[in-house]
Amino acid sequence: MREFSVPLNFAVPADGSAVDAVFAHAAATPNLVVFKKLTGGTWTDVTASEVAEQVTAVAKGLVASGVRAGDRVAMMSSTRYEWPILDFAIWAAGAVTVPIYETSSADQVRWILEDSAAVGLIVETAEHAETVAGVTDEFPTLRAVLRIEPADGDAGAVAALVERGAEIADDEVRARTAALQAADPATLIYTSGTTGRPKGCMLTHSNLIAESQAIATSGFGELLQPGRRNLMFLPLAHVLARAVSLAAFNAGATVGHTSDTKNIVATFGEFKPDFILSVPRVFEKVFNTAQQKAHNEGKGKIFDLAAEVAVRWSQAQDTGGAGFVLNLKHTVFDKLVYSKLKAALGGQCQLAISGGAPLGARLGHFFRGLGVTIYEGYGLTESTAAITVNTPGHQKIGTVGKPLAGNAVRIAEDGEILLQGPVVFTEYWKNEAATREAIVDGWFHTGDLGSLDTEGYLSITGRKKEIIVTAGGKNVAPAGLEDHLRAHPLISQALVVGDQKPFIGALITIDPEAWPGWVERNGKPAGSSIEDLLADPDLVAEVDAAIAEANTLVSHAEAIKKYRILPLDFTEETGELTPTLKLKRNIIHQNRGTEIEAIYG
């Protein structure tokens, strides 16, 4: 058993709350630009005093709607400016925010409303309102249902709440905010349900403050400063986006919001972020799209060589630095290739933070080599997002970093990662059995497998529940193979299978965005679908090569022997991916059982 801990270097006041920073900023620096709001295609400044005024007004509307201290208020919305305003207002009213992914089905919304006993629900769009229309009638405790985007003849949720609370005194909000304690619940975040029904993870104000403080006192502190910009585009219903947004806001950085990920490159150019937060799949897509574009334009060899130089240059930084020739090549490619990729991130992005899934060492070295270092971290909803993270000055690519201040990581005898510290939750909502199973002797059992090196850097090797045991008794962790395959420019997703089977197999999906370019480069009939070319020799040869390369990472017994290319990708809409693009293995096994059996037929 190995353990590593980092001393606590901050204190969370017993009467502190996650909304305190709103009023602290307004009092100390009222003109500080804490948000940029996208209105009619233009980014407008929102100052600390304006935020405090709006949060107070919306909180009064919640009070007027009958929301009491400790009540749960659910919110179903994409990432947008109103999200944090409503979140802060719910806290200012003494209540608890229950985020719901905008892509959730009616059944998922029904379960969250039922389990949380929410008294209010705020949705974003007419489509969301339609999704919940038949659900909300089932809950008599649900006193208010509002919509952020105004319906015909009606005010949007923010304006409606401001109007509704006009007769409530500001002192009522001040009293409720002052009554909050750090140990009080701040939010119920329902787990993504990759292995079963979602559980409500109760995070306290203390958890959120500890996460924010730990990030601010880490190597990221120099970047989290007034005047710095962060563009948030991940779902704020996810704990990672929420926690990093709160840390940036608390530090006085300027935060912008968008959910238009299809046009994210254009938005980067307009907003010009200093740092971004994302999941590995987005970084994979940035690399793969750039590579495919270069190949489509006949510049593939130059791009591939530039990528190789970037990786080698980054690797050399860990072994004494690059030599003269490698530095010269790096300088040349910086002008030819890397500068264009940096411009695609807005031109002044200094770093990125990645979480939610493994990034992969090669991709980490590539981005550091082009000048935008990605700092990979690890955490779960139950640890209020990151509990370990690589930081400026303390980075080891291929790992997920060291524990943040005040936290500890332990590796159990069976390789499971155990966590302890102020960011770790204390209970699942109304689920004592699940809490007892998860927290044993003061340590949270994550279900993930990993290792700690002598310096305290954590590496993730897989999940206990995902371990495949072949018919021959070989234990196989699928994550490494899947991550490597996903990094291939033509492959979108990979699911490794083989539990109780004679060998390891895989389901492979093709990236629909990369497909047209591949069809054209390989001289296939224009407009050919993936289904049309499933048995095409060139396609099979390319996937064969990707499988062979991935197999070099594992032993012969763990290697993929057969695979099936699927005509359609795994998506959130089919229920096979979570909102953070993780595979829902149980759903895929149900949906694609015929294809899996065909591997072994």
Secondary structure in CASP SS format (residue, H / E / C, confidence):
PFRMAT SS
TARGET T0000
AUTHOR 0000-0000-0000
METHOD secondary structure of the structure
MODEL  1
M C 1.00
R E 1.00
E E 1.00
F E 1.00
S E 1.00
V C 1.00
P C 1.00
L C 1.00
N C 1.00
F C 1.00
A C 1.00
V C 1.00
P C 1.00
A C 1.00
D C 1.00
G C 1.00
S C 1.00
A C 1.00
V C 1.00
D H 1.00
A H 1.00
V H 1.00
F H 1.00
A H 1.00
H H 1.00
A H 1.00
A H 1.00
A H 1.00
T C 1.00
P C 1.00
N C 1.00
L C 1.00
V E 1.00
V E 1.00
F E 1.00
K E 1.00
K E 1.00
L E 1.00
T E 1.00
G C 1.00
G C 1.00
T E 1.00
W E 1.00
T E 1.00
D E 1.00
V E 1.00
T E 1.00
A H 1.00
S H 1.00
E H 1.00
V H 1.00
A H 1.00
E H 1.00
Q H 1.00
V H 1.00
T H 1.00
A H 1.00
V H 1.00
A H 1.00
K H 1.00
G H 1.00
L H 1.00
V H 1.00
A H 1.00
S C 1.00
G C 1.00
V C 1.00
R C 1.00
A C 1.00
G C 1.00
D C 1.00
R E 1.00
V E 1.00
A E 1.00
M E 1.00
M E 1.00
S C 1.00
S C 1.00
T C 1.00
R C 1.00
Y C 1.00
E H 1.00
W H 1.00
P H 1.00
I H 1.00
L H 1.00
D H 1.00
F H 1.00
A H 1.00
I H 1.00
W H 1.00
A H 1.00
A C 1.00
G C 1.00
A C 1.00
V E 1.00
T E 1.00
V E 1.00
P E 1.00
I E 1.00
Y C 1.00
E C 1.00
T C 1.00
S C 1.00
S C 1.00
A H 1.00
D H 1.00
Q H 1.00
V H 1.00
R H 1.00
W H 1.00
I H 1.00
L H 1.00
E H 1.00
D H 1.00
S H 1.00
A C 1.00
A C 1.00
V C 1.00
G E 1.00
L E 1.00
I E 1.00
V E 1.00
E C 1.00
T C 1.00
A H 1.00
E H 1.00
H H 1.00
A H 1.00
E H 1.00
T H 1.00
V H 1.00
A H 1.00
G H 1.00
V H 1.00
T H 1.00
D C 1.00
E C 1.00
F C 1.00
P C 1.00
T C 1.00
L C 1.00
R C 1.00
A E 1.00
V E 1.00
L E 1.00
R E 1.00
I C 1.00
E C 1.00
P C 1.00
A C 1.00
D C 1.00
G C 1.00
D C 1.00
A C 1.00
G C 1.00
A H 1.00
V H 1.00
A H 1.00
A H 1.00
L H 1.00
V H 1.00
E H 1.00
R H 1.00
G C 1.00
A C 1.00
E C 1.00
I C 1.00
A C 1.00
D H 1.00
D H 1.00
E H 1.00
V H 1.00
R H 1.00
A H 1.00
R H 1.00
T H 1.00
A H 1.00
A H 1.00
L C 1.00
Q C 1.00
A C 1.00
A C 1.00
D C 1.00
P E 1.00
A E 1.00
T E 1.00
L E 1.00
I E 1.00
Y E 1.00
T C 1.00
S C 1.00
G C 1.00
T C 1.00
T C 1.00
G C 1.00
R C 1.00
P C 1.00
K C 1.00
G E 1.00
C E 1.00
M E 1.00
L E 1.00
T E 1.00
H H 1.00
S H 1.00
N H 1.00
L H 1.00
I H 1.00
A H 1.00
E H 1.00
S H 1.00
Q H 1.00
A H 1.00
I H 1.00
A H 1.00
T C 1.00
S C 1.00
G H 1.00
F H 1.00
G H 1.00
E H 1.00
L C 1.00
L C 1.00
Q C 1.00
P C 1.00
G C 1.00
R C 1.00
R E 1.00
N E 1.00
L E 1.00
M E 1.00
F C 1.00
L C 1.00
P C 1.00
L C 1.00
A C 1.00
H C 1.00
V H 1.00
L H 1.00
A H 1.00
R H 1.00
A H 1.00
V H 1.00
S H 1.00
L H 1.00
A H 1.00
A H 1.00
F H 1.00
N H 1.00
A H 1.00
G C 1.00
A C 1.00
T E 1.00
V E 1.00
G E 1.00
H E 1.00
T C 1.00
S C 1.00
D C 1.00
T H 1.00
K H 1.00
N H 1.00
I H 1.00
V H 1.00
A H 1.00
T H 1.00
F H 1.00
G H 1.00
E H 1.00
F H 1.00
K C 1.00
P C 1.00
D C 1.00
F E 1.00
I E 1.00
L E 1.00
S E 1.00
V C 1.00
P H 1.00
R H 1.00
V H 1.00
F H 1.00
E H 1.00
K H 1.00
V H 1.00
F H 1.00
N H 1.00
T H 1.00
A H 1.00
Q H 1.00
Q H 1.00
K H 1.00
A H 1.00
H H 1.00
N H 1.00
E C 1.00
G C 1.00
K C 1.00
G H 1.00
K H 1.00
I H 1.00
F H 1.00
D H 1.00
L H 1.00
A H 1.00
A H 1.00
E H 1.00
V H 1.00
A H 1.00
V H 1.00
R H 1.00
W H 1.00
S H 1.00
Q H 1.00
A H 1.00
Q H 1.00
D C 1.00
T C 1.00
G C 1.00
G C 1.00
A C 1.00
G C 1.00
F H 1.00
V H 1.00
L H 1.00
N H 1.00
L H 1.00
K H 1.00
H H 1.00
T H 1.00
V H 1.00
F H 1.00
D H 1.00
K H 1.00
L H 1.00
V H 1.00
Y H 1.00
S H 1.00
K H 1.00
L H 1.00
K H 1.00
A H 1.00
A H 1.00
L C 1.00
G C 1.00
G C 1.00
Q C 1.00
C C 1.00
Q C 1.00
L E 1.00
A E 1.00
I E 1.00
S E 1.00
G C 1.00
G C 1.00
A C 1.00
P C 1.00
L C 1.00
G C 1.00
A H 1.00
R H 1.00
L H 1.00
G H 1.00
H H 1.00
F H 1.00
F H 1.00
R H 1.00
G H 1.00
L H 1.00
G C 1.00
V C 1.00
T E 1.00
I E 1.00
Y E 1.00
E E 1.00
G E 1.00
Y E 1.00
G E 1.00
L E 1.00
T H 1.00
E H 1.00
S H 1.00
T C 1.00
A E 1.00
A E 1.00
I E 1.00
T E 1.00
V E 1.00
N C 1.00
T E 1.00
P C 1.00
G C 1.00
H E 1.00
Q C 1.00
K C 1.00
I C 1.00
G C 1.00
T C 1.00
V C 1.00
G C 1.00
K E 1.00
P E 1.00
L C 1.00
A C 1.00
G C 1.00
N C 1.00
A E 1.00
V E 1.00
R E 1.00
I E 1.00
A C 1.00
E C 1.00
D C 1.00
G C 1.00
E E 1.00
I E 1.00
L E 1.00
L E 1.00
Q E 1.00
G C 1.00
P C 1.00
V C 1.00
V C 1.00
F C 1.00
T C 1.00
E E 1.00
Y E 1.00
W C 1.00
K C 1.00
N C 1.00
E H 1.00
A H 1.00
A H 1.00
T H 1.00
R H 1.00
E H 1.00
A H 1.00
I E 1.00
V E 1.00
D C 1.00
G C 1.00
W E 1.00
F E 1.00
H E 1.00
T E 1.00
G E 1.00
D E 1.00
L E 1.00
G E 1.00
S E 1.00
L E 1.00
D C 1.00
T C 1.00
E C 1.00
G C 1.00
Y C 1.00
L E 1.00
S E 1.00
I E 1.00
T E 1.00
G E 1.00
R E 1.00
K H 1.00
K H 1.00
E H 1.00
I C 1.00
I E 1.00
V E 1.00
T C 1.00
A C 1.00
G C 1.00
G C 1.00
K C 1.00
N E 1.00
V E 1.00
A C 1.00
P C 1.00
A H 1.00
G H 1.00
L H 1.00
E H 1.00
D H 1.00
H H 1.00
L H 1.00
R H 1.00
A C 1.00
H C 1.00
P C 1.00
L C 1.00
I E 1.00
S E 1.00
Q E 1.00
A E 1.00
L E 1.00
V E 1.00
V E 1.00
G C 1.00
D C 1.00
Q C 1.00
K C 1.00
P C 1.00
F C 1.00
I E 1.00
G E 1.00
A E 1.00
L E 1.00
I E 1.00
T E 1.00
I E 1.00
D C 1.00
P C 1.00
E C 1.00
A C 1.00
W H 1.00
P H 1.00
G H 1.00
W H 1.00
V H 1.00
E H 1.00
R H 1.00
N C 1.00
G C 1.00
K C 1.00
P C 1.00
A C 1.00
G C 1.00
S C 1.00
S C 1.00
I C 1.00
E H 1.00
D H 1.00
L H 1.00
L C 1.00
A C 1.00
D C 1.00
P H 1.00
D H 1.00
L H 1.00
V H 1.00
A H 1.00
E H 1.00
V H 1.00
D H 1.00
A H 1.00
A H 1.00
I H 1.00
A H 1.00
E H 1.00
A H 1.00
N H 1.00
T C 1.00
L C 1.00
V C 1.00
S C 1.00
H H 1.00
A H 1.00
E H 1.00
A C 1.00
I E 1.00
K E 1.00
K E 1.00
Y E 1.00
R E 1.00
I E 1.00
L E 1.00
P C 1.00
L C 1.00
D C 1.00
F C 1.00
T C 1.00
E C 1.00
E C 1.00
T C 1.00
G C 1.00
E C 1.00
L E 1.00
T C 1.00
P C 1.00
T C 1.00
L C 1.00
K C 1.00
L E 1.00
K C 1.00
R H 1.00
N H 1.00
I H 1.00
I H 1.00
H H 1.00
Q H 1.00
N H 1.00
R C 1.00
G H 1.00
T H 1.00
E H 1.00
I H 1.00
E H 1.00
A H 1.00
I H 1.00
Y H 1.00
G C 1.00
END
